[in-house]
Amino acid sequence: MRRLRVLLAGLTLALCAACSGSTGSTAASPPPGTTEDAPSPLASPSTSPSASPSASPSSASPSARATHSSPSATPSPRATTITPREAAFPDARTTGPRISLKADNPGNLSIRREGMVIKGRNITGSLDIYANNVTIIDSKITSTNWWGVNLRPGYHGLRILHSTITAVPGKGPDNGGVDYAVSNMGNSSIEIGWCDISVFGNALSMGQGNIHDNYVHDLVPFRNEGGEWQHTDAVISGGDSSGSLVIRHNTLLNPVAVDQGASAAIGLFADTGHVSNTVVDSNLLAGGAYALYGGGDGATGIVVTNNVFSTRYHGNSGVYGAVTAWNAAGSGNVWRGNRFSDGTALTPRPAD
């Protein structure tokens, strides 16, 4: 995510407790004119396999997260359960590679070949993308770097489809933690579809992109290099994006305890500017301090429709509620058809 820095200090447990929270997807097959990569090494090893925090993307800063509703405003608890309504959403059966994989242990790589297709690989290492129109498909990435896949500024066209992206708890560079499954540091949209993603603190980190049909689950809490609990989000956006972000038909679960850094299932935070042009449609959300952080004051063009807020972890979907920081008066903001998993309609409380 552009212009953000890794949280190495300054986040406190009190902040965590206050913290809130495609149609048109492209085909799963590689684009015309590209070929699969040969069995030889994917690319040259990264010049800095253990990239410093200054070179990595970042989760949201504390400033935008300190305005959430306090725990005293928590609504009456609901029954905590998994319902049949949740069965239609992505899970391990509908995501991840569809073919057998070739083991590959290249370490952390910098990908620099235009139009490269990485297919059928079981990669131990991370991918840092310095090229256009790279496709990762039917593969598995197990990272102990700051990210699983990272798109660098100035590049575009990244697609990650039918793949598994995970990490090794205790082996990452952020005091044992691993921060991002996929990070978009550039200023163009990327596509992530039908992927199985787990372990990372902030799984999908981007201000623009097409995130659809993914299964994000089993995020793992960790204390960052500053000694504080890293905030965890299944999807996180920091605002100030010139493009659009579409989050459609995903399962986004954040089981982390609130006193260990739980933030949101979807966190739309105004860390670098106002949040705008974001669609959150037909997702299954659960966990976090709030399941959805809705962008806050100044957010515009936020369309939240037909989502199911699961109570599998907490009776109100998130610890303190299903949604917070929803700007009902913002231009183009739409809230429609959102329900708890028992079918009860959900309407955000007025912003404080």
C-alpha positions as CSV (number, residue, x, y, z in Angstrom):
1,M,0.0,0.0,0.0
2,R,1.5,3.3,-1.2
3,R,3.2,5.7,1.3
4,L,2.5,3.5,4.4
5,R,5.1,2.3,6.8
6,V,5.2,-0.9,8.9
7,L,3.8,-0.4,12.4
8,L,6.9,-1.0,14.5
9,A,5.8,1.0,17.6
10,G,3.1,3.2,19.0
11,L,0.1,0.9,18.8
12,T,-1.3,0.0,22.2
13,L,-3.8,-2.5,23.6
14,A,-6.2,0.3,24.4
15,L,-6.1,1.3,20.7
16,C,-6.9,-2.2,19.7
17,A,-9.9,-2.2,22.0
18,A,-11.1,1.1,20.4
19,C,-10.4,-0.2,16.9
20,S,-13.3,-0.8,14.6
21,G,-13.5,-2.2,12.2
22,S,-16.6,-9.4,-8.8
23,T,-18.8,-8.9,-11.1
24,G,-16.6,-8.5,-14.2
25,S,-13.8,-10.6,-12.8
26,T,-11.5,-11.8,-15.4
27,A,-11.2,-15.4,-16.5
28,A,-9.0,-17.7,-14.4
29,S,-6.9,-18.8,-17.4
30,P,-3.7,-16.9,-18.2
31,P,-4.0,-13.9,-20.6
32,P,-3.5,-14.5,-24.3
33,G,0.1,-14.3,-25.5
34,T,1.8,-15.4,-22.2
35,T,3.4,-18.7,-21.5
36,E,4.1,-20.7,-18.4
37,D,7.4,-20.3,-16.8
38,A,10.0,-23.0,-17.4
39,P,11.0,-25.3,-14.5
40,S,14.2,-23.3,-14.1
41,P,14.4,-20.7,-11.3
42,L,11.6,-18.2,-11.4
43,A,13.8,-15.1,-11.1
44,S,16.9,-13.8,-9.4
45,P,16.8,-13.8,-5.6
46,S,15.8,-10.5,-4.1
47,T,18.8,-8.3,-3.3
48,S,17.3,-7.9,0.2
49,P,15.5,-11.1,1.1
50,S,14.8,-9.8,4.6
51,A,13.6,-6.4,3.4
52,S,13.7,-3.7,6.1
53,P,10.4,-2.2,7.3
54,S,11.0,1.0,5.3
55,A,10.9,-1.1,2.1
56,S,7.7,-2.9,3.1
57,P,4.1,-1.8,2.9
58,S,2.2,-1.0,6.1
59,S,-0.9,-1.5,8.1
60,A,-3.0,1.4,9.1
61,S,-1.7,4.1,11.4
62,P,-3.2,4.6,14.8
63,S,-4.6,8.1,14.2
64,A,-7.5,6.9,12.1
65,R,-8.4,4.1,14.4
66,A,-8.8,6.0,17.6
67,T,-12.3,7.4,16.8
68,H,-14.2,4.1,17.0
69,S,-17.2,3.6,19.3
70,S,-16.2,2.6,22.7
71,P,-17.0,-0.8,24.2
72,S,-19.6,0.9,26.4
73,A,-21.7,1.3,23.2
74,T,-21.7,-2.4,22.5
75,P,-25.2,-3.6,21.4
76,S,-26.9,-6.5,23.2
77,P,-25.1,-9.8,22.4
78,R,-26.6,-12.3,20.0
79,A,-26.2,-16.0,19.9
80,T,-22.8,-17.1,18.6
81,T,-23.2,-19.8,16.0
82,I,-22.5,-20.8,12.4
83,T,-25.6,-21.0,10.3
84,P,-26.6,-22.7,7.0
85,R,-26.7,-19.3,5.4
86,E,-22.9,-19.2,5.5
87,A,-22.4,-22.4,3.5
88,A,-22.7,-20.7,0.1
89,F,-19.5,-18.7,0.6
90,P,-15.9,-19.6,-0.4
91,D,-14.0,-22.1,1.7
92,A,-11.1,-24.5,1.3
93,R,-13.1,-26.6,-1.2
94,T,-13.6,-23.7,-3.7
95,T,-10.2,-21.9,-3.4
96,G,-6.6,-22.7,-3.9
97,P,-4.7,-24.7,-6.6
98,R,-6.7,-27.0,-8.9
99,I,-3.7,-29.0,-10.1
100,S,-0.7,-30.9,-8.6
101,L,2.2,-28.7,-7.7
102,K,5.9,-28.8,-8.3
103,A,8.0,-28.1,-5.2
104,D,10.2,-25.1,-5.4
105,N,12.4,-23.6,-2.7
106,P,13.9,-20.4,-4.2
107,G,13.7,-18.1,-1.3
108,N,12.6,-14.5,-1.7
109,L,12.4,-13.5,-5.4
110,S,12.2,-10.3,-7.4
111,I,10.1,-11.0,-10.5
112,R,11.2,-8.7,-13.4
113,R,9.9,-10.5,-16.6
114,E,7.0,-8.8,-18.3
115,G,4.0,-11.0,-18.8
116,M,5.4,-13.8,-16.7
117,V,3.0,-16.7,-15.7
118,I,3.9,-18.7,-12.6
119,K,1.7,-21.9,-12.6
120,G,1.8,-25.1,-10.7
121,R,4.5,-24.1,-8.2
122,N,4.7,-24.8,-4.5
123,I,7.0,-21.9,-3.6
124,T,8.8,-21.5,-0.3
125,G,9.6,-17.8,-0.4
126,S,8.0,-14.5,-1.4
127,L,7.5,-12.8,-4.7
128,D,8.3,-9.1,-5.1
129,I,6.9,-7.9,-8.5
130,Y,8.8,-5.4,-10.6
131,A,7.1,-6.2,-13.9
132,N,3.7,-5.7,-15.7
133,N,1.0,-8.2,-16.3
134,V,2.4,-11.0,-14.1
135,T,0.0,-13.9,-13.4
136,I,0.3,-16.3,-10.5
137,I,-2.1,-19.2,-10.9
138,D,-2.7,-22.6,-9.4
139,S,0.3,-22.2,-7.1
140,K,1.2,-22.1,-3.4
141,I,3.3,-19.5,-1.7
142,T,4.7,-20.0,1.8
143,S,6.4,-16.9,3.0
144,T,8.6,-15.8,5.9
145,N,9.2,-12.4,4.4
146,W,7.2,-9.2,5.0
147,W,4.7,-10.3,2.4
148,G,3.7,-13.2,0.3
149,V,3.3,-11.2,-3.0
150,N,4.0,-7.5,-3.3
151,L,3.4,-5.3,-6.4
152,R,5.9,-2.5,-6.5
153,P,5.0,1.1,-7.5
154,G,4.9,1.9,-11.2
155,Y,3.8,-1.6,-12.3
156,H,0.4,-3.0,-13.2
157,G,-1.6,-6.0,-14.3
158,L,-0.9,-8.4,-11.4
159,R,-3.3,-11.3,-11.2
160,I,-3.3,-14.0,-8.4
161,L,-5.8,-16.7,-9.1
162,H,-6.6,-20.2,-7.7
163,S,-3.6,-20.1,-5.3
164,T,-2.8,-20.6,-1.6
165,I,-0.8,-17.9,0.2
166,T,0.3,-18.6,3.7
167,A,3.2,-18.1,6.2
168,V,5.0,-19.8,9.0
169,P,4.1,-18.4,12.4
170,G,7.1,-17.2,14.4
171,K,9.4,-17.2,11.3
172,G,8.6,-13.8,9.8
173,P,10.8,-10.6,9.9
174,D,8.4,-8.5,12.1
175,N,9.5,-10.0,15.4
176,G,8.4,-13.4,14.1
177,G,5.3,-12.1,12.3
178,V,4.5,-11.8,8.6
179,D,2.5,-8.7,7.7
180,Y,0.9,-9.1,4.3
181,A,-0.3,-11.9,2.1
182,V,-0.7,-9.6,-0.9
183,S,0.3,-5.9,-0.9
184,N,-0.4,-3.4,-3.7
185,M,2.2,-0.6,-3.3
186,G,1.4,0.7,-6.8
187,N,-1.3,2.9,-8.2
188,S,-3.1,0.4,-10.4
189,S,-5.7,-2.3,-9.7
190,I,-4.7,-5.9,-9.2
191,E,-6.9,-9.0,-9.2
192,I,-7.1,-11.7,-6.5
193,G,-9.5,-14.5,-7.1
194,W,-10.3,-18.0,-5.7
195,C,-7.4,-17.9,-3.3
196,D,-7.0,-19.5,0.1
197,I,-5.1,-17.1,2.4
198,S,-4.1,-17.5,6.0
199,V,-1.7,-16.6,8.9
200,F,-0.7,-13.0,7.9
201,G,-1.5,-10.0,10.1
202,N,-3.1,-8.0,7.3
203,A,-4.0,-10.5,4.6
204,L,-5.0,-8.3,1.6
205,S,-3.6,-4.8,1.8
206,M,-4.6,-2.4,-1.0
207,G,-6.5,0.8,-1.9
208,Q,-7.6,-0.5,-5.3
209,G,-8.2,-3.9,-6.8
210,N,-10.6,-6.6,-7.6
211,I,-10.8,-9.0,-4.7
212,H,-13.3,-11.8,-5.3
213,D,-14.2,-15.4,-4.3
214,N,-11.4,-15.7,-1.8
215,Y,-11.2,-17.5,1.6
216,V,-9.3,-15.5,4.2
217,H,-9.1,-17.3,7.5
218,D,-6.9,-18.2,10.6
219,L,-5.0,-14.9,10.9
220,V,-2.3,-15.2,13.5
221,P,-1.6,-12.6,16.2
222,F,1.9,-11.4,16.9
223,R,3.7,-8.7,18.7
224,N,5.5,-6.5,16.2
225,E,9.1,-5.2,16.4
226,G,7.8,-2.4,18.6
227,G,6.6,-4.9,21.1
228,E,2.9,-4.1,20.5
229,W,0.2,-6.4,19.2
230,Q,0.1,-6.0,15.4
231,H,-3.4,-5.0,14.1
232,T,-5.0,-7.8,12.1
233,D,-7.4,-7.4,9.2
234,A,-8.6,-9.8,6.5
235,V,-8.8,-6.8,4.1
236,I,-7.3,-3.4,4.8
237,S,-7.4,-0.2,2.8
238,G,-5.8,3.1,3.8
239,G,-7.7,5.6,1.7
240,D,-6.5,8.2,-0.8
241,S,-6.8,6.0,-3.8
242,S,-7.3,7.3,-7.3
243,G,-8.9,4.0,-8.4
244,S,-11.6,1.7,-7.2
245,L,-11.6,-1.2,-4.8
246,V,-14.1,-4.1,-5.3
247,I,-14.5,-6.7,-2.5
248,R,-17.1,-9.2,-3.8
249,H,-18.1,-12.7,-2.7
250,N,-15.3,-13.5,-0.3
251,T,-15.2,-15.2,3.1
252,L,-13.3,-12.8,5.3
253,L,-12.7,-14.1,8.9
254,N,-10.7,-12.5,11.7
255,P,-10.7,-14.9,14.7
256,V,-8.0,-12.9,16.6
257,A,-8.9,-11.7,20.1
258,V,-9.3,-8.0,20.5
259,D,-6.6,-7.8,23.2
260,Q,-4.2,-9.4,20.7
261,G,-4.7,-6.8,18.0
262,A,-8.0,-7.7,16.3
263,S,-9.1,-4.8,14.1
264,A,-11.6,-5.8,11.4
265,A,-12.7,-8.3,8.8
266,I,-12.7,-5.4,6.3
267,G,-11.0,-2.2,7.5
268,L,-11.5,0.9,5.4
269,F,-9.3,3.4,7.2
270,A,-8.6,7.0,6.3
271,D,-4.9,6.8,7.1
272,T,-3.5,8.6,4.0
273,G,-6.7,10.3,2.9
274,H,-10.5,9.9,2.5
275,V,-11.8,6.5,1.5
276,S,-13.8,6.5,-1.7
277,N,-15.0,4.3,-4.7
278,T,-15.2,1.1,-2.8
279,V,-17.7,-1.8,-3.3
280,V,-18.3,-4.3,-0.5
281,D,-20.8,-6.8,-1.9
282,S,-22.0,-10.3,-1.0
283,N,-19.3,-11.2,1.4
284,L,-19.3,-13.3,4.6
285,L,-17.7,-11.2,7.4
286,A,-16.8,-12.2,10.9
287,G,-14.5,-11.1,13.7
288,G,-12.4,-8.1,14.6
289,A,-13.2,-5.4,17.0
290,Y,-15.8,-4.5,14.4
291,A,-16.4,-6.7,11.4
292,L,-16.5,-3.7,9.1
293,Y,-14.9,-0.3,9.5
294,G,-16.8,1.8,7.0
295,G,-14.4,4.6,6.1
296,G,-15.2,7.3,8.7
297,D,-15.9,11.0,8.2
298,G,-15.3,12.1,4.6
299,A,-15.8,8.7,3.0
300,T,-17.7,8.8,-0.3
301,G,-18.8,6.3,-2.9
302,I,-18.8,3.4,-0.4
303,V,-21.4,0.8,-1.5
304,V,-22.1,-2.0,1.0
305,T,-24.7,-4.4,-0.2
306,N,-25.9,-8.0,0.5
307,N,-23.3,-9.0,3.0
308,V,-23.7,-11.6,5.7
309,F,-22.3,-10.7,9.1
310,S,-21.5,-14.0,10.8
311,T,-21.7,-14.5,14.6
312,R,-19.4,-17.5,14.7
313,Y,-16.8,-15.7,16.9
314,H,-18.8,-12.9,18.6
315,G,-22.5,-12.4,19.1
316,N,-22.4,-9.1,17.3
317,S,-20.1,-10.3,14.5
318,G,-17.3,-8.2,15.8
319,V,-16.4,-7.8,19.5
320,Y,-18.1,-4.4,19.8
321,G,-20.5,-4.7,16.9
322,A,-20.8,-5.5,13.2
323,V,-20.0,-2.1,11.8
324,T,-18.6,1.3,12.8
325,A,-17.5,4.6,11.2
326,W,-20.3,4.4,8.6
327,N,-20.8,7.8,7.0
328,A,-24.5,7.6,6.1
329,A,-24.5,11.2,4.7
330,G,-21.5,10.8,2.4
331,S,-22.1,11.3,-1.3
332,G,-22.7,8.0,-3.1
333,N,-22.6,5.9,0.1
334,V,-25.1,3.0,0.0
335,W,-26.1,0.6,2.7
336,R,-28.6,-2.1,1.5
337,G,-29.5,-5.7,2.1
338,N,-26.9,-6.4,4.8
339,R,-27.9,-9.0,7.4
340,F,-26.7,-11.1,10.3
341,S,-26.3,-14.8,9.5
342,D,-29.7,-15.5,11.1
343,G,-31.3,-13.3,8.5
344,T,-31.9,-10.3,10.8
345,A,-31.5,-7.0,8.9
346,L,-28.5,-4.9,10.0
347,T,-28.5,-1.1,10.1
348,P,-25.5,0.9,11.3
349,R,-25.8,3.0,14.4
350,P,-25.4,6.8,13.7
351,A,-21.7,7.9,13.8
352,D,-20.6,9.4,17.1
